[in-house]
Amino acid sequence: MEATYYIKVAFRKEEDGNILAVFPEEFHDKNRRHVMGYATVGMHCDMSMDYARELDIPSVDETIELRNELRSMGYILIDTKI
């Protein structure tokens, strides 16, 4: 059985259409300006909150594939705003 991990997530859309999952409570620096994210290319990433806030909010339909990928990894997603 896969481990489960409850995590707050906000989804954002880059100009090229790439959908990102932003985990606003998973910080990568002591100043709390960079957070963990996950991209549809299949990897975790580090991003600034400023960058994430500038991106568009995708439709629910646009996030389905990424949501399913994250759930398959054991994440239990809690939608939040950033």
N, C-alpha and C positions, 0 to 999 in steps of 0.2 A: 504494500500500500504506500502511495506517495504521501509525503509529509504535506500538511496544509499550513498555509501562512496567510493570515488576515492582513490585508494591506489597503490603505487608502490610495485611490488612483483618480487621476484626471486625464482625459484624452485630449490630444492636440493634433492639429494637421499642419504639416509644413507646406510651403508653396508648391513643391513638386508632388503633393498628394500623399506623401508618406505619413502614416498615422503613428503617433508616439503615445506611449503610456507614461505618465509622469507620476512618480511616487513622492508627493510633497513632504512626507515626514521621514524619508530615508535620505539623510544628509551625507554628503561626501567631503565636507570641509567644516572646520570649526566655526566659520563665520555664518554658516547656514545659508549660503548663497547658491550652492550647487547641490542638486539632488540626483537621485538615481532615476533612471528611466529605462524604457524598453522599447525597441524599435521592431518593426515588422521584418527587418532583415534577420531577426533571430538572435539578438544579443542585447545585453544590458549596456547602458551608457550613462555618462555623467553629463548633466546639463545645468545651465544657470537658470534660476527661477525667472530672471528677467526675460530670457529667451523664451521660456515656456509660456509666460504670460502674454507675449506678443503674438503668439500663434493663434490661428483660428480654432474654434471649437467644432469638431466634426459631428456629423449626424450619428445617431445611434447605429444606423445601418453600416456606416463606414467603420465602426469600431468592432463589429461582430467578430471578424477574423482574428483580430489581435486579442480580444477578450477570450475567445476560445483557446487560443495558444497559451495565454497566461493561466487559464484555468487548468489546462492539461499539465502544467508545470507544478500545480498544487496551490496556486494563489486563489484565495477567496477575496474577490474584489469588492471594495466599499467605495462607491462613487463619491467624489468630493469636489469642491471648487478650489481653484488657486487664484 
